[in-house]
Amino acid sequence: MTDLFHRLNLSQKTSLKPVKGISLFANVGISETYLSSQNIFIVAANELLPERAKFYQHLHQHSQMICGDITNEKIFRQLVAKFHSEKCSFLIATPPCQGMSIAGKMNKDDPRNKLIINVIDFIKETEPENIIIENVANILNFAITYQEKPIKIVDFIKEQLVPLKYFINYAVLDASDYDTPQYRKRAIFLISKHKMWQFPAKKPKITVFDAIGDLPSLESGQDSGIKYHVAKNHNQQHILWMQHTPTGKTALDNEVFFPQKNNRKIKGFATTYKRIKWHEPAPTITMCNGAISSQNNVHPGRQINENQYSDARVLSILELLRLTGLPDDWNIPNWASDNLIRQVLGESFPPKFCLNLITTMPRK
């Protein structure tokens, strides 16, 4: 099980020429976890939120974190100057996507939708040889207003970068096809000065069982003694409902122990109060992964008797790490709260997904 999950030999030495790069909207740098195995080194990164910037710097001590708003001219100029002074040739950009996400409010006026303009401005000033832009799948259908005219984001990127002799390849890809035991569809733009950057071949799926099936069962509030494998404390009603919910099912379908309020059955989406499945990749991990009542967050469970199942809880931090493609010994800072860790994992660009894309990157 462990050999299958860690089937990438990330310690393998490479003869590839070293490449320096910059990361925009870096979160805590999860996507960058394995890039050094391909001789790619992020020398500077930008993140708006100070707590995440501090987390990033803890993980990536050899990279300079430039914390602040990229729409601020001073911050933007610092990043451009760093790119030139370090002779960088690579860029990874993962601008916030809440305004375009079908999981959000789908607000066409959300100012975060226009952060792609800052990414393109940065590219036009620095002209990296290779660029990855990652965002929600819906970015391919979304439009912004640019120079007082509406334009689809895809067309905007082409309009701005094709004149600079960039080759642009884009598609919606799923992290589960690239060594990640999690369904996570994302729009990926692979942009290169050299030639068309091809998407890598798909890999066999890794299931939830492959990734976390060796970990011991836990009930609400229990600590396994294994680092990060600790169960959150849950409401007793939630525990009761989930104890009687089979693997892959929602408690909303239970005949007796179903979610209720004031003795009335709660109405909700079929993805809420739901256990994930053992023999598929996990559903997309969201920022609300610590709530039983949110989307697809409950452990698959193991049948105890005819009517009851174990692990009536959300996934532990260790389980989330594995389902994201991170190592068990990921260097989480001691000061990071459970909620912060869960949030950054829920917004991550899975690192082995990113690594697979890098393996086909054109180089001189």
C-alpha positions in Angstrom: 0.0 0.0 0.0 2.7 2.4 1.0 4.9 1.4 -2.0 1.9 2.1 -4.4 1.2 5.5 -2.9 4.8 6.6 -3.0 5.5 5.0 -6.4 7.2 8.2 -7.6 10.9 8.0 -6.9 11.3 11.6 -5.7 14.8 11.1 -4.5 16.0 10.1 -8.0 18.8 12.4 -9.2 18.3 14.3 -12.4 20.7 15.6 -15.0 18.2 18.4 -16.0 19.6 21.9 -16.1 18.6 23.9 -13.0 15.7 26.3 -13.5 14.7 29.2 -11.2 11.2 30.4 -10.9 8.6 32.5 -9.0 5.3 31.4 -7.6 2.3 33.8 -7.5 -0.7 33.3 -5.2 1.5 30.7 -3.5 -0.8 29.7 -0.6 1.7 27.7 1.5 3.6 26.3 -1.5 2.0 22.8 -1.6 2.3 22.7 -5.4 6.1 23.2 -5.1 6.7 20.3 -2.8 8.5 18.0 -5.3 9.7 20.5 -7.9 13.3 20.3 -6.8 13.3 16.6 -8.0 13.1 18.2 -11.5 15.7 20.8 -10.7 13.2 23.6 -10.5 13.8 26.0 -7.6 11.3 28.6 -6.6 13.4 31.6 -5.4 10.5 33.9 -4.5 6.8 33.7 -3.9 3.9 36.0 -3.3 1.0 35.4 -0.9 -1.6 37.9 0.3 -2.4 36.4 3.7 0.3 36.8 6.4 -0.5 33.6 8.2 -0.1 31.6 5.0 3.0 33.5 4.0 4.6 32.6 7.4 3.6 28.9 6.8 5.1 29.1 3.3 8.4 30.5 4.6 8.5 27.7 7.2 8.2 25.1 4.5 10.4 26.8 1.9 13.2 28.5 3.8 15.4 29.0 0.8 12.7 31.0 -1.1 12.0 34.7 -0.4 8.4 35.2 0.5 7.1 38.6 -0.6 3.8 39.0 1.4 1.2 41.4 0.1 -1.3 42.4 -2.5 0.0 41.9 -6.0 -2.3 44.6 -7.2 -0.1 47.0 -5.1 2.5 48.5 -7.5 5.3 48.2 -4.9 4.7 44.5 -4.4 4.3 43.9 -8.1 7.6 45.7 -8.8 9.4 43.7 -6.1 8.4 40.5 -7.8 9.4 41.7 -11.2 12.8 42.9 -9.9 13.4 39.5 -8.2 12.5 37.6 -11.3 15.1 39.6 -13.3 17.8 39.7 -10.7 17.7 35.9 -10.2 17.5 35.3 -13.9 14.4 33.2 -13.5 12.7 31.4 -16.5 9.7 29.7 -14.8 6.4 30.9 -13.4 3.7 29.1 -11.6 0.5 31.1 -10.9 -2.6 29.9 -9.1 -4.9 33.0 -8.6 -7.8 32.7 -6.3 -10.9 31.2 -7.9 -13.8 31.6 -5.5 -15.6 34.0 -7.8 -15.6 31.5 -10.6 -16.0 28.2 -8.7 -19.3 26.4 -9.0 -18.8 25.6 -5.3 -18.9 29.3 -4.5 -21.3 32.1 -5.4 -20.4 32.3 -9.1 -20.1 36.1 -8.7 -19.0 37.6 -12.1 -18.2 40.8 -10.3 -15.9 39.3 -7.7 -12.7 41.4 -7.9 -10.6 38.2 -7.6 -11.7 37.2 -11.1 -9.5 39.9 -12.5 -6.3 38.8 -10.8 -5.6 36.9 -14.0 -4.8 40.4 -15.5 -2.0 40.9 -12.9 -0.6 37.5 -13.9 -0.6 38.4 -17.6 0.9 41.8 -16.8 3.7 40.0 -14.9 4.3 37.6 -17.8 4.5 40.5 -20.3 7.1 42.2 -18.1 9.3 39.2 -17.4 8.6 36.8 -20.4 9.3 33.5 -18.6 10.3 30.6 -20.8 7.7 28.3 -19.2 4.5 29.0 -17.3 1.8 27.0 -15.4 -1.5 28.7 -14.6 -3.9 26.6 -12.5 -7.5 27.5 -11.7 -11.0 26.0 -11.4 -12.4 24.3 -14.5 -15.0 27.1 -14.9 -12.4 29.6 -15.8 -12.7 28.3 -19.4 -16.3 29.6 -19.5 -15.8 32.8 -17.6 -15.4 36.4 -18.9 -13.9 39.5 -17.4 -14.1 43.2 -18.3 -10.8 44.4 -19.8 -10.4 47.9 -21.2 -14.1 48.4 -20.8 -15.0 45.4 -22.9 -16.1 41.9 -21.9 -13.8 39.1 -23.0 -13.5 35.4 -22.1 -10.5 34.7 -19.9 -9.2 32.1 -22.4 -9.4 34.6 -25.2 -7.8 37.3 -23.1 -4.8 35.0 -22.3 -4.4 34.2 -26.0 -4.8 37.8 -27.1 -2.1 39.0 -24.7 0.5 36.1 -25.1 0.3 34.9 -28.7 1.9 38.1 -29.9 4.8 37.4 -27.5 5.4 34.1 -29.4 4.0 31.8 -26.7 2.6 28.4 -27.4 -0.5 27.9 -25.2 -2.0 24.5 -24.3 -5.0 24.3 -22.0 -7.5 21.8 -20.8 -9.5 20.6 -17.8 -7.5 17.9 -16.1 -8.1 15.7 -13.1 -5.6 15.3 -10.3 -6.7 11.7 -9.9 -5.1 10.9 -13.3 -1.7 12.1 -12.0 -0.6 10.2 -8.9 -3.1 11.9 -6.6 -5.8 9.8 -4.8 -8.3 12.7 -5.1 -10.8 13.7 -7.8 -9.9 17.4 -8.4 -10.7 18.9 -11.8 -8.7 22.0 -12.7 -8.2 24.1 -15.7 -4.5 23.9 -16.5 -2.6 26.3 -18.9 0.8 25.1 -20.0 2.5 28.0 -21.7 6.0 27.9 -23.3 8.3 29.9 -25.5 9.9 26.8 -26.9 7.2 24.7 -28.4 3.7 23.3 -27.5 4.0 22.0 -23.9 2.2 18.6 -24.0 0.1 17.2 -21.2 1.6 14.1 -19.6 0.1 10.6 -20.0 -2.5 9.7 -17.5 -1.6 7.3 -14.6 -3.6 4.5 -13.0 -5.9 5.7 -10.3 -4.9 5.6 -6.6 -7.9 4.8 -4.3 -8.7 6.0 -0.8 -7.9 2.5 0.4 -4.5 2.5 -1.3 -3.7 5.8 0.4 -5.1 5.5 3.9 -6.4 1.9 4.3 -3.4 1.0 6.5 -4.2 3.6 9.1 -6.1 2.5 12.3 -9.7 3.4 12.9 -10.5 6.4 15.1 -13.6 7.7 16.7 -14.4 11.3 17.6 -11.7 12.8 19.8 -9.3 9.9 19.7 -5.6 10.1 19.1 -3.9 7.1 17.4 -0.4 8.1 18.6 0.6 8.4 15.0 1.6 12.0 14.1 -1.3 14.0 12.6 -3.6 11.0 12.8 -6.0 12.5 15.4 -9.8 12.6 15.2 -11.7 15.9 15.6 -14.3 16.1 18.3 -17.8 16.0 16.9 -21.4 16.7 18.0 -23.0 13.5 19.5 -25.9 13.7 17.1 -23.6 13.8 14.1 -21.7 10.8 15.5 -25.0 8.9 15.9 -26.1 9.6 12.4 -22.8 8.7 10.8 -22.4 5.5 12.9 -25.5 4.2 11.0 -24.4 5.4 7.6 -22.7 2.8 5.3 -19.5 3.5 3.3 -20.2 5.8 0.3 -23.7 6.8 1.5 -25.2 9.9 3.1 -27.0 9.9 6.4 -29.8 11.7 4.7 -30.9 8.4 3.3 -31.0 6.6 6.6 -34.4 5.3 7.6 -34.0 5.9 11.3 -30.8 7.8 12.2 -31.0 10.6 9.8 -30.0 14.3 10.2 -32.9 16.2 11.9 -33.7 19.5 13.6 -36.7 20.0 15.9 -37.7 16.4 15.1 -37.9 17.2 11.4 -35.6 15.6 8.8 -33.0 18.0 7.4 -33.1 18.6 3.7 -29.7 18.9 2.0 -27.5 18.0 -0.9 -26.7 14.3 -1.3 -23.0 15.1 -0.8 -23.6 16.3 2.8 -23.4 14.0 5.9 -21.7 11.6 3.5 -19.0 9.0 3.8 -16.5 8.8 1.0 -15.8 5.5 -0.8 -12.8 3.2 -0.2 -12.2 1.9 -3.8 -12.2 5.2 -5.7 -10.1 8.4 -5.3 -11.5 10.7 -2.7 -13.9 13.5 -3.8 -12.5 17.0 -4.0 -11.2 18.1 -0.7 -12.6 21.5 0.1 -11.8 24.2 2.7 -14.7 22.9 4.8 -13.2 19.5 5.2 -13.5 19.6 9.0 -17.3 19.5 9.0 -19.4 16.4 8.9 -22.3 18.4 7.5 -20.3 19.7 4.5 -19.3 18.0 1.2 -18.0 14.4 1.2 -15.9 14.7 4.3 -16.6 11.6 6.4 -14.2 8.7 6.6 -15.4 5.6 4.7 -15.7 3.6 7.9 -15.5 -0.2 8.5 -18.6 -2.3 9.2 -18.8 -3.2 12.9 -22.1 -5.1 12.8 -25.2 -5.3 10.7 -26.2 -1.7 11.3 -23.1 0.2 12.5 -19.9 1.5 11.0 -16.7 2.8 12.6 -14.9 6.1 12.1 -17.9 8.4 12.5 -15.7 11.5 11.9 -14.1 13.7 9.3 -10.7 12.7 7.9 -7.7 13.3 10.1 -4.9 15.7 9.0 -2.7 12.7 8.1 -5.4 11.2 5.9 -5.9 14.6 4.2 -2.1 14.8 3.6 -2.0 11.5 1.9 -5.1 12.2 -0.2 -3.5 15.5 -1.3 -0.3 13.7 -2.3 1.9 15.0 0.5 4.3 12.9 2.6 3.5 11.8 6.1 6.3 13.9 7.5 5.2 17.1 5.8 6.8 19.8 7.8 3.8 21.5 9.4 4.8 24.4 11.7 3.9 23.7 15.4 1.9 27.0 15.6 -0.4 26.2 12.7 -4.0 25.5 13.9 -6.1 22.6 12.7 -8.4 25.0 10.8 -5.5 26.7 9.0 -4.0 23.3 7.9 -7.4 22.1 6.7 -8.0 25.4 4.8 -4.7 25.4 2.9 -5.1 21.7 2.0 -8.6 22.5 0.7 -7.3 25.2 -1.6 -4.2 23.4 -2.7 -2.8 22.5 -6.2 -1.9 18.9 -5.5 1.9 18.5 -5.6 2.2 15.3 -7.6 -0.4 16.7 -10.1 2.0 19.7 -10.5 5.0 17.4 -10.7 3.6 15.3 -13.5 3.0 18.5 -15.6 6.6 19.5 -15.1 7.9 16.3 -16.4 6.8 17.2 -20.0 8.0 20.9 -19.7 10.1 22.0 -22.8 13.6 23.0 -22.0 16.5 24.4 -23.9 
